Amino acid sequence: MKGKKKIRRRKSGTRLYFTKETQEFIQKYQNTDCGNEKNKIYVEKIFTAFDKLAENLIFVYGFITPQDDYLSLKSDCVSFLYETIAKWDPARGTKAFSYFNVVAKNWLIMHARNNKKHARRNVSLSDINNMNMGDKQCLANYDFVPPPDEILIYRNMKNEILEIVHQIKNKVTGQKEKACIDAIMMVFKNVDELDFLNKRAVFIYVRDISGLNPKQLSVAMSSIRKHYKEIVKERRELEGLL
């Protein structure tokens, strides 16, 4: 019949990953003060939705690049969503899925832009003829012993980070978070002895040492990142008062 509207039905077997129930648990997470209860809600009711959301955005919009490791990229995106849970305000009328979908997509866009800028700054060592004077100077000075003041700054920075990591260890309560933080400390203490070190390598080192699977590691890292940011913020505020 002319003018009759077609009704699109969802294919049988298709399962929504970010549901009304997910939104309700996010609100419950926001309204809960108990740390253990928050962690339980996030792990059991929210994490899977965030994980699937990040996965879909990465593949649908082609955010994965040769510079990225898929698991690390997805884990970082999920961690960012975890850190922004408190910022979603249901009173504004925005659905949780719409809000976190935009947040995740914007984060992935910014990450891709930063990767692009980094790629432009990289210089091929085999393409000497196309190097400018600055690139050649950097290459000529690459293999050198840093001056004493730089070595001292590096050591102080390393000690400061280890101190923060110890503080985080005293804050976390879950066994998975403790296993993760112990692995991070081991990697950091031996960082000068590692032959190959980049983001993917660190992720694999921490995963292997901690014995956690990718999902467990992602959840633990999200919690640890949040504690790290809180401690750094407190230190900066304290320094501002001095």
Secondary structure, DSSP 4 states (H G I P E B T S, - for coil): -TTPPPPP-PPTT---SS-HHHHHHHHHHHT---HHHHHHHIIIIIHHHHHHHHHHHHHHTT---TT--HHHHHHHHHHHHHHTGGG--GGGT--HHHHHHHHHHHHHHHHHHHHHHHHHH---TT-GGG--HHHHHHHHTSS-PPPHHHHHHHHHHHHHHHHHHHHHHHH--SHHHHHHHHHHHHHHHTGGG-S--SHHHHHHHHHHHHT--HHHHHHHHHHHHHHHHHHHHHHHHHHHH-
